[in-house]
Amino acid sequence: MNVQEQIKKYITSQAEPKRSEMQDLHQHIARVSPGCKLWFEDGKNSEGKTVSNPNIGYGSYTIQYADGTTRDFFRIGLSANKTGISVYVLGLKDKTYLAQMYGDKLGKASVTGYCIKFKTLKDINMDILEAAIRYGFEAPE
């Protein structure tokens, strides 16, 4: 199964209204960065154990570990969670930037160093979420 098929299967596995909102966000993020690399992480480790929620990923950046090894990973992530939806903005050097810049303007969302979590799209300002996503794509590594 290719990445597009995995993404479609993941989105369609969600109950409504989360399914429609995930589809809307998926299309919206893809429009912000057309042609970006798409990822699908199923949330399982190499032993097949679930270690996180599945994620749809967009774009890429290189993570450098303390031992000097590197790994490519997605810049923006989209994931369903128990209470709603999470959008991840990864690779930011300043872990306070998202909350300071977008937190008060987003609406009913919790914002951490790299995660914007909300219950439903109706609760948030999509223009502000798009600005945060756009920043994530453009931020220097």
A tleap script that builds the chain and sets N, CA, C and O, in Angstrom:
source leaprc.protein.ff14SB
mol = sequence {
  NMET ASN VAL GLN GLU GLN ILE LYS LYS TYR
  ILE THR SER GLN ALA GLU PRO LYS ARG SER
  GLU MET GLN ASP LEU HIE GLN HIE ILE ALA
  ARG VAL SER PRO GLY CYS LYS LEU TRP PHE
  GLU ASP GLY LYS ASN SER GLU GLY LYS THR
  VAL SER ASN PRO ASN ILE GLY TYR GLY SER
  TYR THR ILE GLN TYR ALA ASP GLY THR THR
  ARG ASP PHE PHE ARG ILE GLY LEU SER ALA
  ASN LYS THR GLY ILE SER VAL TYR VAL LEU
  GLY LEU LYS ASP LYS THR TYR LEU ALA GLN
  MET TYR GLY ASP LYS LEU GLY LYS ALA SER
  VAL THR GLY TYR CYS ILE LYS PHE LYS THR
  LEU LYS ASP ILE ASN MET ASP ILE LEU GLU
  ALA ALA ILE ARG TYR GLY PHE GLU ALA PRO
  CGLU
}
set mol.1.N position { 0.847 -1.179 0.000 }
set mol.1.CA position { 0.000 0.000 0.000 }
set mol.1.C position { 0.896 1.247 0.000 }
set mol.1.O position { 1.799 1.356 0.829 }
set mol.2.N position { 0.652 2.185 -0.924 }
set mol.2.CA position { 1.480 3.381 -0.974 }
set mol.2.C position { 1.011 4.411 0.063 }
set mol.2.O position { -0.018 4.219 0.712 }
set mol.3.N position { 1.761 5.492 0.213 }
set mol.3.CA position { 1.484 6.499 1.240 }
set mol.3.C position { 0.098 7.113 1.057 }
set mol.3.O position { -0.636 7.280 2.030 }
set mol.4.N position { -0.263 7.447 -0.171 }
set mol.4.CA position { -1.591 8.032 -0.424 }
set mol.4.C position { -2.707 7.086 0.034 }
set mol.4.O position { -3.695 7.522 0.624 }
set mol.5.N position { -2.542 5.804 -0.239 }
set mol.5.CA position { -3.547 4.818 0.169 }
set mol.5.C position { -3.597 4.681 1.687 }
set mol.5.O position { -4.678 4.550 2.262 }
set mol.6.N position { -2.427 4.710 2.345 }
set mol.6.CA position { -2.387 4.622 3.801 }
set mol.6.C position { -3.088 5.833 4.426 }
set mol.6.O position { -3.834 5.691 5.395 }
set mol.7.N position { -2.846 7.012 3.872 }
set mol.7.CA position { -3.474 8.232 4.378 }
set mol.7.C position { -4.993 8.139 4.217 }
set mol.7.O position { -5.739 8.430 5.152 }
set mol.8.N position { -5.438 7.738 3.043 }
set mol.8.CA position { -6.881 7.626 2.796 }
set mol.8.C position { -7.520 6.625 3.762 }
set mol.8.O position { -8.583 6.890 4.323 }
set mol.9.N position { -6.872 5.483 3.951 }
set mol.9.CA position { -7.400 4.461 4.859 }
set mol.9.C position { -7.473 4.993 6.290 }
set mol.9.O position { -8.453 4.757 6.996 }
set mol.10.N position { -6.437 5.709 6.714 }
set mol.10.CA position { -6.418 6.271 8.068 }
set mol.10.C position { -7.544 7.288 8.256 }
set mol.10.O position { -8.266 7.240 9.251 }
set mol.11.N position { -7.690 8.196 7.312 }
set mol.11.CA position { -8.736 9.214 7.437 }
set mol.11.C position { -10.122 8.570 7.423 }
set mol.11.O position { -10.972 8.915 8.243 }
set mol.12.N position { -10.352 7.644 6.506 }
set mol.12.CA position { -11.685 7.030 6.424 }
set mol.12.C position { -11.983 6.126 7.620 }
set mol.12.O position { -13.142 5.780 7.850 }
set mol.13.N position { -10.966 5.738 8.384 }
set mol.13.CA position { -11.198 4.914 9.579 }
set mol.13.C position { -11.727 5.738 10.758 }
set mol.13.O position { -12.160 5.177 11.765 }
set mol.14.N position { -11.692 7.058 10.632 }
set mol.14.CA position { -12.163 7.918 11.712 }
set mol.14.C position { -13.684 8.048 11.660 }
set mol.14.O position { -14.286 8.017 10.587 }
set mol.15.N position { -14.289 8.194 12.828 }
set mol.15.CA position { -15.735 8.430 12.895 }
set mol.15.C position { -16.029 9.880 12.533 }
set mol.15.O position { -15.193 10.762 12.729 }
set mol.16.N position { -17.210 10.113 12.009 }
set mol.16.CA position { -17.641 11.481 11.748 }
set mol.16.C position { -17.922 12.171 13.090 }
set mol.16.O position { -18.346 11.491 14.024 }
set mol.17.N position { -17.711 13.460 13.230 }
set mol.17.CA position { -17.293 14.414 12.205 }
set mol.17.C position { -15.762 14.508 12.039 }
set mol.17.O position { -15.268 15.252 11.192 }
set mol.18.N position { -15.033 13.756 12.846 }
set mol.18.CA position { -13.572 13.827 12.774 }
set mol.18.C position { -13.060 13.451 11.381 }
set mol.18.O position { -12.092 14.040 10.899 }
set mol.19.N position { -13.694 12.489 10.743 }
set mol.19.CA position { -13.266 12.067 9.406 }
set mol.19.C position { -13.284 13.242 8.421 }
set mol.19.O position { -12.303 13.475 7.714 }
set mol.20.N position { -14.383 13.970 8.377 }
set mol.20.CA position { -14.496 15.102 7.454 }
set mol.20.C position { -13.507 16.207 7.802 }
set mol.20.O position { -12.932 16.832 6.911 }
set mol.21.N position { -13.307 16.447 9.085 }
set mol.21.CA position { -12.379 17.492 9.510 }
set mol.21.C position { -10.933 17.111 9.188 }
set mol.21.O position { -10.143 17.961 8.779 }
set mol.22.N position { -10.591 15.848 9.369 }
set mol.22.CA position { -9.251 15.373 9.016 }
set mol.22.C position { -9.033 15.506 7.506 }
set mol.22.O position { -7.962 15.925 7.068 }
set mol.23.N position { -10.048 15.150 6.710 }
set mol.23.CA position { -9.942 15.273 5.259 }
set mol.23.C position { -9.767 16.737 4.859 }
set mol.23.O position { -8.935 17.053 4.009 }
set mol.24.N position { -10.550 17.632 5.471 }
set mol.24.CA position { -10.420 19.070 5.191 }
set mol.24.C position { -9.019 19.563 5.526 }
set mol.24.O position { -8.402 20.275 4.734 }
set mol.25.N position { -8.518 19.187 6.694 }
set mol.25.CA position { -7.174 19.619 7.098 }
set mol.25.C position { -6.103 19.032 6.184 }
set mol.25.O position { -5.155 19.724 5.812 }
set mol.26.N position { -6.249 17.779 5.827 }
set mol.26.CA position { -5.283 17.140 4.923 }
set mol.26.C position { -5.199 17.923 3.614 }
set mol.26.O position { -4.104 18.225 3.140 }
set mol.27.N position { -6.340 18.249 3.036 }
set mol.27.CA position { -6.358 19.007 1.787 }
set mol.27.C position { -5.800 20.417 1.986 }
set mol.27.O position { -5.082 20.935 1.131 }
set mol.28.N position { -6.131 21.021 3.102 }
set mol.28.CA position { -5.668 22.377 3.384 }
set mol.28.C position { -4.141 22.422 3.521 }
set mol.28.O position { -3.489 23.294 2.946 }
set mol.29.N position { -3.582 21.492 4.272 }
set mol.29.CA position { -2.128 21.458 4.467 }
set mol.29.C position { -1.427 21.207 3.137 }
set mol.29.O position { -0.402 21.822 2.844 }
set mol.30.N position { -1.979 20.307 2.336 }
set mol.30.CA position { -1.380 20.024 1.029 }
set mol.30.C position { -1.414 21.260 0.123 }
set mol.30.O position { -0.518 21.442 -0.701 }
set mol.31.N position { -2.436 22.109 0.267 }
set mol.31.CA position { -2.493 23.355 -0.515 }
set mol.31.C position { -1.471 24.379 -0.036 }
set mol.31.O position { -0.952 25.160 -0.833 }
set mol.32.N position { -1.181 24.378 1.264 }
set mol.32.CA position { -0.186 25.307 1.809 }
set mol.32.C position { 1.190 24.998 1.227 }
set mol.32.O position { 1.962 25.912 0.939 }
set mol.33.N position { 1.498 23.721 1.055 }
set mol.33.CA position { 2.790 23.319 0.506 }
set mol.33.C position { 2.582 22.259 -0.578 }
set mol.33.O position { 2.842 21.077 -0.355 }
set mol.34.N position { 2.110 22.690 -1.756 }
set mol.34.CA position { 1.839 21.725 -2.822 }
set mol.34.C position { 3.115 20.983 -3.235 }
set mol.34.O position { 4.193 21.566 -3.351 }
set mol.35.N position { 2.951 19.702 -3.447 }
set mol.35.CA position { 4.083 18.901 -3.899 }
set mol.35.C position { 5.046 18.493 -2.802 }
set mol.35.O position { 6.069 17.866 -3.078 }
set mol.36.N position { 4.732 18.842 -1.548 }
set mol.36.CA position { 5.647 18.444 -0.469 }
set mol.36.C position { 5.620 16.925 -0.302 }
set mol.36.O position { 4.671 16.258 -0.713 }
set mol.37.N position { 6.663 16.403 0.298 }
set mol.37.CA position { 6.735 14.968 0.561 }
set mol.37.C position { 5.636 14.592 1.556 }
set mol.37.O position { 5.441 15.277 2.561 }
set mol.38.N position { 4.923 13.506 1.273 }
set mol.38.CA position { 3.913 12.983 2.187 }
set mol.38.C position { 4.463 11.765 2.914 }
set mol.38.O position { 5.215 10.972 2.348 }
set mol.39.N position { 4.081 11.633 4.157 }
set mol.39.CA position { 4.505 10.521 5.003 }
set mol.39.C position { 3.264 9.891 5.631 }
set mol.39.O position { 2.212 10.523 5.724 }
set mol.40.N position { 3.400 8.653 6.053 }
set mol.40.CA position { 2.417 8.059 6.948 }
set mol.40.C position { 3.176 7.223 7.960 }
set mol.40.O position { 3.890 6.285 7.605 }
set mol.41.N position { 3.013 7.572 9.208 }
set mol.41.CA position { 3.611 6.815 10.315 }
set mol.41.C position { 2.472 6.112 11.039 }
set mol.41.O position { 1.546 6.769 11.515 }
set mol.42.N position { 2.526 4.801 11.129 }
set mol.42.CA position { 1.420 4.050 11.727 }
set mol.42.C position { 1.431 4.034 13.253 }
set mol.42.O position { 0.518 3.487 13.872 }
set mol.43.N position { 2.454 4.629 13.864 }
set mol.43.CA position { 2.516 4.693 15.319 }
set mol.43.C position { 3.087 3.455 15.983 }
set mol.43.O position { 3.017 3.313 17.203 }
set mol.44.N position { 3.659 2.551 15.179 }
set mol.44.CA position { 4.209 1.318 15.741 }
set mol.44.C position { 5.724 1.313 15.630 }
set mol.44.O position { 6.297 1.838 14.675 }
set mol.45.N position { 6.368 0.704 16.635 }
set mol.45.CA position { 7.830 0.597 16.596 }
set mol.45.C position { 8.244 -0.629 15.782 }
set mol.45.O position { 7.402 -1.307 15.193 }
set mol.46.N position { 9.544 -0.902 15.756 }
set mol.46.CA position { 10.059 -1.992 14.922 }
set mol.46.C position { 9.561 -3.374 15.368 }
set mol.46.O position { 9.615 -4.334 14.599 }
set mol.47.N position { 9.079 -3.470 16.607 }
set mol.47.CA position { 8.522 -4.741 17.087 }
set mol.47.C position { 7.012 -4.829 16.856 }
set mol.47.O position { 6.385 -5.823 17.224 }
set mol.48.N position { 6.430 -3.796 16.249 }
set mol.48.CA position { 4.996 -3.795 15.982 }
set mol.48.C position { 4.149 -3.313 17.141 }
set mol.48.O position { 2.922 -3.403 17.090 }
set mol.49.N position { 4.788 -2.800 18.192 }
set mol.49.CA position { 4.068 -2.301 19.364 }
set mol.49.C position { 3.633 -0.858 19.114 }
set mol.49.O position { 4.420 -0.052 18.617 }
set mol.50.N position { 2.386 -0.527 19.454 }
set mol.50.CA position { 1.890 0.839 19.293 }
set mol.50.C position { 2.561 1.741 20.316 }
set mol.50.O position { 2.482 1.499 21.521 }
set mol.51.N position { 3.227 2.794 19.819 }
set mol.51.CA position { 3.933 3.729 20.694 }
set mol.51.C position { 3.411 5.160 20.557 }
set mol.51.O position { 3.748 6.024 21.367 }
set mol.52.N position { 2.591 5.412 19.535 }
set mol.52.CA position { 1.993 6.740 19.354 }
set mol.52.C position { 0.774 6.615 18.454 }
set mol.52.O position { 0.525 5.563 17.864 }
set mol.53.N position { 0.017 7.704 18.359 }
set mol.53.CA position { -1.088 7.739 17.399 }
set mol.53.C position { -0.499 7.770 15.994 }
set mol.53.O position { 0.585 8.319 15.798 }
set mol.54.N position { -1.185 7.198 15.020 }
set mol.54.CA position { -0.728 7.339 13.639 }
set mol.54.C position { -0.669 8.819 13.239 }
set mol.54.O position { -1.413 9.643 13.771 }
set mol.55.N position { 0.210 9.140 12.310 }
set mol.55.CA position { 0.400 10.511 11.838 }
set mol.55.C position { 0.502 10.572 10.332 }
set mol.55.O position { 1.137 9.729 9.699 }
set mol.56.N position { -0.138 11.590 9.766 }
set mol.56.CA position { 0.097 11.960 8.384 }
set mol.56.C position { 1.153 13.049 8.440 }
set mol.56.O position { 1.017 14.003 9.207 }
set mol.57.N position { 2.200 12.923 7.645 }
set mol.57.CA position { 3.277 13.909 7.675 }
set mol.57.C position { 3.411 14.632 6.349 }
set mol.57.O position { 3.082 14.098 5.289 }
set mol.58.N position { 3.906 15.872 6.435 }
set mol.58.CA position { 4.056 16.737 5.264 }
set mol.58.C position { 5.421 17.416 5.311 }
set mol.58.O position { 5.848 17.887 6.365 }
set mol.59.N position { 6.105 17.466 4.165 }
set mol.59.CA position { 7.409 18.113 4.109 }
set mol.59.C position { 8.475 17.251 4.746 }
set mol.59.O position { 8.218 16.099 5.097 }
set mol.60.N position { 9.669 17.798 4.901 }
set mol.60.CA position { 10.719 17.044 5.582 }
set mol.60.C position { 11.821 17.969 6.077 }
set mol.60.O position { 12.035 19.063 5.556 }
set mol.61.N position { 12.501 17.491 7.092 }
set mol.61.CA position { 13.695 18.144 7.611 }
set mol.61.C position { 14.584 17.051 8.176 }
set mol.61.O position { 14.143 15.916 8.361 }
set mol.62.N position { 15.818 17.385 8.447 }
set mol.62.CA position { 16.779 16.406 8.942 }
set mol.62.C position { 17.021 16.615 10.434 }
set mol.62.O position { 17.390 17.706 10.869 }
set mol.63.N position { 16.812 15.569 11.196 }
set mol.63.CA position { 17.091 15.565 12.631 }
set mol.63.C position { 18.525 15.090 12.804 }
set mol.63.O position { 18.922 14.085 12.213 }
set mol.64.N position { 19.304 15.803 13.607 }
set mol.64.CA position { 20.652 15.340 13.921 }
set mol.64.C position { 20.687 14.969 15.398 }
set mol.64.O position { 20.342 15.772 16.265 }
set mol.65.N position { 21.106 13.744 15.664 }
set mol.65.CA position { 21.173 13.232 17.029 }
set mol.65.C position { 22.540 13.528 17.631 }
set mol.65.O position { 23.497 13.839 16.922 }
set mol.66.N position { 22.611 13.426 18.945 }
set mol.66.CA position { 23.851 13.723 19.677 }
set mol.66.C position { 25.015 12.848 19.219 }
set mol.66.O position { 26.169 13.274 19.266 }
set mol.67.N position { 24.715 11.618 18.775 }
set mol.67.CA position { 25.788 10.725 18.342 }
set mol.67.C position { 26.250 10.998 16.902 }
set mol.67.O position { 27.108 10.295 16.369 }
set mol.68.N position { 25.655 12.051 16.278 }
set mol.68.CA position { 26.061 12.425 14.927 }
set mol.68.C position { 25.231 11.804 13.818 }
set mol.68.O position { 25.348 12.211 12.663 }
set mol.69.N position { 24.396 10.826 14.146 }
set mol.69.CA position { 23.543 10.230 13.129 }
set mol.69.C position { 22.414 11.194 12.769 }
set mol.69.O position { 22.068 12.086 13.544 }
set mol.70.N position { 21.858 10.999 11.597 }
set mol.70.CA position { 20.761 11.861 11.153 }
set mol.70.C position { 19.594 11.017 10.685 }
set mol.70.O position { 19.733 9.826 10.404 }
set mol.71.N position { 18.434 11.666 10.606 }
set mol.71.CA position { 17.227 10.999 10.131 }
set mol.71.C position { 16.308 12.063 9.536 }
set mol.71.O position { 16.149 13.140 10.110 }
set mol.72.N position { 15.715 11.769 8.409 }
set mol.72.CA position { 14.713 12.662 7.841 }
set mol.72.C position { 13.375 12.389 8.510 }
set mol.72.O position { 13.047 11.247 8.833 }
set mol.73.N position { 12.608 13.456 8.711 }
set mol.73.CA position { 11.301 13.346 9.351 }
set mol.73.C position { 10.401 14.436 8.804 }
set mol.73.O position { 10.881 15.380 8.178 }
set mol.74.N position { 9.100 14.317 9.033 }
set mol.74.CA position { 8.177 15.316 8.503 }
set mol.74.C position { 8.185 16.605 9.314 }
set mol.74.O position { 8.486 16.602 10.508 }
set mol.75.N position { 7.851 17.710 8.646 }
set mol.75.CA position { 7.778 19.042 9.263 }
set mol.75.C position { 6.450 19.269 9.967 }
set mol.75.O position { 6.403 19.758 11.096 }
set mol.76.N position { 5.358 18.901 9.273 }
set mol.76.CA position { 4.008 19.099 9.790 }
set mol.76.C position { 3.361 17.733 9.920 }
set mol.76.O position { 3.457 16.905 9.014 }
set mol.77.N position { 2.702 17.497 11.045 }
set mol.77.CA position { 2.008 16.235 11.254 }
set mol.77.C position { 0.538 16.476 11.559 }
set mol.77.O position { 0.169 17.510 12.116 }
set mol.78.N position { -0.289 15.518 11.190 }
set mol.78.CA position { -1.726 15.575 11.444 }
set mol.78.C position { -2.137 14.234 12.022 }
set mol.78.O position { -1.843 13.182 11.455 }
set mol.79.N position { -2.823 14.283 13.164 }
set mol.79.CA position { -3.173 13.045 13.844 }
set mol.79.C position { -4.503 13.186 14.584 }
set mol.79.O position { -4.801 14.230 15.164 }
set mol.80.N position { -5.286 12.123 14.551 }
set mol.80.CA position { -6.490 12.051 15.378 }
set mol.80.C position { -6.057 11.636 16.779 }
set mol.80.O position { -5.141 10.829 16.938 }
set mol.81.N position { -6.716 12.187 17.791 }
set mol.81.CA position { -6.474 11.739 19.159 }
set mol.81.C position { -7.822 11.449 19.813 }
set mol.81.O position { -8.862 11.622 19.179 }
set mol.82.N position { -7.818 11.016 21.058 }
set mol.82.CA position { -9.066 10.610 21.713 }
set mol.82.C position { -10.098 11.729 21.759 }
set mol.82.O position { -11.294 11.477 21.606 }
set mol.83.N position { -9.650 12.951 21.966 }
set mol.83.CA position { -10.601 14.046 22.145 }
set mol.83.C position { -10.712 14.975 20.950 }
set mol.83.O position { -11.518 15.905 20.981 }
set mol.84.N position { -9.929 14.760 19.895 }
set mol.84.CA position { -9.999 15.662 18.754 }
set mol.84.C position { -8.898 15.412 17.752 }
set mol.84.O position { -8.682 14.288 17.298 }
set mol.85.N position { -8.200 16.497 17.413 }
set mol.85.CA position { -7.186 16.465 16.363 }
set mol.85.C position { -5.935 17.186 16.857 }
set mol.85.O position { -6.025 18.183 17.574 }
set mol.86.N position { -4.777 16.678 16.469 }
set mol.86.CA position { -3.504 17.328 16.771 }
set mol.86.C position { -2.798 17.683 15.472 }
set mol.86.O position { -2.765 16.892 14.530 }
set mol.87.N position { -2.234 18.887 15.436 }
set mol.87.CA position { -1.373 19.313 14.339 }
set mol.87.C position { 0.001 19.544 14.954 }
set mol.87.O position { 0.140 20.316 15.903 }
set mol.88.N position { 1.004 18.883 14.419 }
set mol.88.CA position { 2.366 18.996 14.921 }
set mol.88.C position { 3.185 19.886 13.997 }
set mol.88.O position { 3.126 19.758 12.774 }
set mol.89.N position { 3.942 20.782 14.596 }
set mol.89.CA position { 4.862 21.639 13.853 }
set mol.89.C position { 6.252 21.298 14.395 }
set mol.89.O position { 6.639 21.752 15.472 }
set mol.90.N position { 6.991 20.495 13.634 }
set mol.90.CA position { 8.240 19.924 14.131 }
set mol.90.C position { 9.462 20.646 13.565 }
set mol.90.O position { 9.386 21.330 12.544 }
set mol.91.N position { 10.566 20.478 14.244 }
set mol.91.CA position { 11.827 21.031 13.771 }
set mol.91.C position { 12.071 22.471 14.186 }
set mol.91.O position { 13.009 23.102 13.699 }
set mol.92.N position { 11.234 23.008 15.089 }
set mol.92.CA position { 11.432 24.384 15.537 }
set mol.92.C position { 12.496 24.435 16.626 }
set mol.92.O position { 12.481 23.632 17.558 }
set mol.93.N position { 13.406 25.374 16.501 }
set mol.93.CA position { 14.458 25.526 17.519 }
set mol.93.C position { 13.891 26.137 18.797 }
set mol.93.O position { 14.251 25.711 19.894 }
set mol.94.N position { 13.004 27.135 18.670 }
set mol.94.CA position { 12.413 27.823 19.817 }
set mol.94.C position { 11.115 27.114 20.199 }
set mol.94.O position { 10.110 27.238 19.499 }
set mol.95.N position { 11.133 26.371 21.309 }
set mol.95.CA position { 9.978 25.588 21.732 }
set mol.95.C position { 8.883 26.436 22.375 }
set mol.95.O position { 7.848 25.896 22.766 }
set mol.96.N position { 9.082 27.751 22.496 }
set mol.96.CA position { 8.039 28.621 23.035 }
set mol.96.C position { 7.328 29.396 21.927 }
set mol.96.O position { 6.304 30.033 22.177 }
set mol.97.N position { 7.857 29.346 20.717 }
set mol.97.CA position { 7.370 30.192 19.626 }
set mol.97.C position { 5.894 29.942 19.295 }
set mol.97.O position { 5.123 30.898 19.210 }
set mol.98.N position { 5.492 28.707 19.109 }
set mol.98.CA position { 4.105 28.420 18.724 }
set mol.98.C position { 3.113 28.990 19.729 }
set mol.98.O position { 2.160 29.671 19.352 }
set mol.99.N position { 3.340 28.708 21.004 }
set mol.99.CA position { 2.420 29.184 22.037 }
set mol.99.C position { 2.407 30.708 22.109 }
set mol.99.O position { 1.342 31.316 22.225 }
set mol.100.N position { 3.584 31.328 22.040 }
set mol.100.CA position { 3.655 32.788 22.130 }
set mol.100.C position { 3.032 33.466 20.919 }
set mol.100.O position { 2.308 34.451 21.066 }
set mol.101.N position { 3.301 32.960 19.745 }
set mol.101.CA position { 2.873 33.621 18.520 }
set mol.101.C position { 1.413 33.332 18.158 }
set mol.101.O position { 0.715 34.216 17.662 }
set mol.102.N position { 0.952 32.112 18.400 }
set mol.102.CA position { -0.364 31.709 17.907 }
set mol.102.C position { -1.348 31.300 18.999 }
set mol.102.O position { -2.554 31.279 18.757 }
set mol.103.N position { -0.866 30.980 20.180 }
set mol.103.CA position { -1.705 30.412 21.237 }
set mol.103.C position { -2.969 31.184 21.544 }
set mol.103.O position { -4.058 30.611 21.548 }
set mol.104.N position { -2.843 32.478 21.803 }
set mol.104.CA position { -4.008 33.279 22.181 }
set mol.104.C position { -4.937 33.572 21.011 }
set mol.104.O position { -6.094 33.936 21.224 }
set mol.105.N position { -4.460 33.423 19.797 }
set mol.105.CA position { -5.242 33.783 18.610 }
set mol.105.C position { -5.961 32.586 17.983 }
set mol.105.O position { -6.862 32.766 17.163 }
set mol.106.N position { -5.571 31.378 18.360 }
set mol.106.CA position { -6.106 30.175 17.713 }
set mol.106.C position { -7.551 29.859 18.069 }
set mol.106.O position { -8.277 29.286 17.256 }
set mol.107.N position { -7.972 30.221 19.262 }
set mol.107.CA position { -9.297 29.828 19.736 }
set mol.107.C position { -9.139 28.753 20.791 }
set mol.107.O position { -8.174 28.763 21.555 }
set mol.108.N position { -10.090 27.821 20.836 }
set mol.108.CA position { -10.067 26.756 21.844 }
set mol.108.C position { -9.087 25.664 21.440 }
set mol.108.O position { -9.469 24.641 20.872 }
set mol.109.N position { -7.827 25.901 21.743 }
set mol.109.CA position { -6.776 24.937 21.415 }
set mol.109.C position { -5.736 24.989 22.506 }
set mol.109.O position { -5.525 26.029 23.130 }
set mol.110.N position { -5.080 23.853 22.738 }
set mol.110.CA position { -3.914 23.860 23.619 }
set mol.110.C position { -2.685 23.831 22.718 }
set mol.110.O position { -2.639 23.105 21.725 }
set mol.111.N position { -1.704 24.626 23.080 }
set mol.111.CA position { -0.508 24.756 22.251 }
set mol.111.C position { 0.716 24.501 23.114 }
set mol.111.O position { 0.920 25.167 24.129 }
set mol.112.N position { 1.532 23.528 22.704 }
set mol.112.CA position { 2.794 23.241 23.393 }
set mol.112.C position { 3.935 23.661 22.471 }
set mol.112.O position { 3.723 24.400 21.510 }
set mol.113.N position { 5.112 23.201 22.760 }
set mol.113.CA position { 6.283 23.554 21.963 }
set mol.113.C position { 6.202 23.124 20.517 }
set mol.113.O position { 6.853 23.722 19.659 }
set mol.114.N position { 5.408 22.087 20.223 }
set mol.114.CA position { 5.322 21.588 18.857 }
set mol.114.C position { 3.933 21.066 18.483 }
set mol.114.O position { 3.749 20.588 17.363 }
set mol.115.N position { 2.965 21.143 19.373 }
set mol.115.CA position { 1.651 20.540 19.123 }
set mol.115.C position { 0.524 21.540 19.346 }
set mol.115.O position { 0.496 22.267 20.338 }
set mol.116.N position { -0.399 21.553 18.397 }
set mol.116.CA position { -1.628 22.330 18.501 }
set mol.116.C position { -2.762 21.309 18.548 }
set mol.116.O position { -3.003 20.589 17.579 }
set mol.117.N position { -3.452 21.256 19.681 }
set mol.117.CA position { -4.493 20.251 19.874 }
set mol.117.C position { -5.831 20.954 20.078 }
set mol.117.O position { -5.932 21.920 20.835 }
set mol.118.N position { -6.857 20.452 19.386 }
set mol.118.CA position { -8.181 21.039 19.504 }
set mol.118.C position { -9.237 19.960 19.307 }
set mol.118.O position { -8.959 18.898 18.750 }
set mol.119.N position { -10.452 20.244 19.770 }
set mol.119.CA position { -11.527 19.263 19.691 }
set mol.119.C position { -12.145 19.216 18.298 }
set mol.119.O position { -12.385 18.136 17.758 }
set mol.120.N position { -12.403 20.383 17.719 }
set mol.120.CA position { -13.070 20.447 16.428 }
set mol.120.C position { -12.636 21.708 15.682 }
set mol.120.O position { -12.238 22.694 16.303 }
set mol.121.N position { -12.713 21.676 14.371 }
set mol.121.CA position { -12.329 22.832 13.558 }
set mol.121.C position { -13.175 24.059 13.873 }
set mol.121.O position { -12.712 25.188 13.706 }
set mol.122.N position { -14.405 23.854 14.325 }
set mol.122.CA position { -15.280 24.984 14.662 }
set mol.122.C position { -14.702 25.806 15.805 }
set mol.122.O position { -15.034 26.982 15.952 }
set mol.123.N position { -13.842 25.199 16.614 }
set mol.123.CA position { -13.293 25.875 17.798 }
set mol.123.C position { -12.076 26.742 17.506 }
set mol.123.O position { -11.621 27.477 18.383 }
set mol.124.N position { -11.539 26.669 16.291 }
set mol.124.CA position { -10.282 27.369 16.028 }
set mol.124.C position { -10.384 28.329 14.845 }
set mol.124.O position { -11.276 28.221 14.003 }
set mol.125.N position { -9.462 29.251 14.809 }
set mol.125.CA position { -9.349 30.201 13.707 }
set mol.125.C position { -8.443 29.565 12.653 }
set mol.125.O position { -7.238 29.426 12.866 }
set mol.126.N position { -9.025 29.180 11.518 }
set mol.126.CA position { -8.260 28.481 10.477 }
set mol.126.C position { -7.155 29.348 9.874 }
set mol.126.O position { -6.116 28.824 9.475 }
set mol.127.N position { -7.362 30.660 9.802 }
set mol.127.CA position { -6.311 31.533 9.266 }
set mol.127.C position { -5.076 31.498 10.152 }
set mol.127.O position { -3.949 31.504 9.656 }
set mol.128.N position { -5.287 31.462 11.461 }
set mol.128.CA position { -4.158 31.414 12.402 }
set mol.128.C position { -3.493 30.039 12.341 }
set mol.128.O position { -2.266 29.943 12.362 }
set mol.129.N position { -4.298 28.972 12.265 }
set mol.129.CA position { -3.711 27.634 12.139 }
set mol.129.C position { -2.895 27.540 10.858 }
set mol.129.O position { -1.799 26.979 10.864 }
set mol.130.N position { -3.411 28.081 9.762 }
set mol.130.CA position { -2.660 28.070 8.514 }
set mol.130.C position { -1.354 28.840 8.651 }
set mol.130.O position { -0.328 28.416 8.119 }
set mol.131.N position { -1.381 29.964 9.357 }
set mol.131.CA position { -0.153 30.743 9.558 }
set mol.131.C position { 0.881 29.922 10.325 }
set mol.131.O position { 2.067 29.961 9.999 }
set mol.132.N position { 0.443 29.183 11.333 }
set mol.132.CA position { 1.362 28.338 12.103 }
set mol.132.C position { 1.930 27.220 11.230 }
set mol.132.O position { 3.119 26.911 11.311 }
set mol.133.N position { 1.091 26.621 10.405 }
set mol.133.CA position { 1.534 25.554 9.502 }
set mol.133.C position { 2.527 26.109 8.486 }
set mol.133.O position { 3.572 25.508 8.235 }
set mol.134.N position { 2.195 27.251 7.909 }
set mol.134.CA position { 3.078 27.889 6.933 }
set mol.134.C position { 4.439 28.196 7.577 }
set mol.134.O position { 5.485 27.963 6.972 }
set mol.135.N position { 4.413 28.717 8.799 }
set mol.135.CA position { 5.657 28.985 9.507 }
set mol.135.C position { 6.466 27.696 9.677 }
set mol.135.O position { 7.684 27.696 9.500 }
set mol.136.N position { 5.787 26.606 10.017 }
set mol.136.CA position { 6.463 25.322 10.184 }
set mol.136.C position { 7.178 24.855 8.934 }
set mol.136.O position { 8.286 24.323 9.002 }
set mol.137.N position { 6.537 25.056 7.790 }
set mol.137.CA position { 7.174 24.683 6.523 }
set mol.137.C position { 8.384 25.566 6.214 }
set mol.137.O position { 9.363 25.097 5.633 }
set mol.138.N position { 8.319 26.842 6.600 }
set mol.138.CA position { 9.337 27.815 6.206 }
set mol.138.C position { 10.443 28.008 7.245 }
set mol.138.O position { 11.489 28.576 6.930 }
set mol.139.N position { 10.228 27.544 8.477 }
set mol.139.CA position { 11.209 27.786 9.558 }
set mol.139.C position { 12.551 27.135 9.218 }
set mol.139.O position { 12.591 26.029 8.680 }
set mol.140.N position { 13.644 27.825 9.534 }
set mol.140.CA position { 14.962 27.226 9.282 }
set mol.140.C position { 15.195 26.027 10.200 }
set mol.140.O position { 14.686 25.970 11.319 }
set mol.141.N position { 15.977 25.076 9.699 }
set mol.141.CA position { 16.308 23.889 10.504 }
set mol.141.C position { 17.325 24.233 11.563 }
set mol.141.O position { 17.727 23.365 12.337 }
savepdb mol mol.pdb
quit
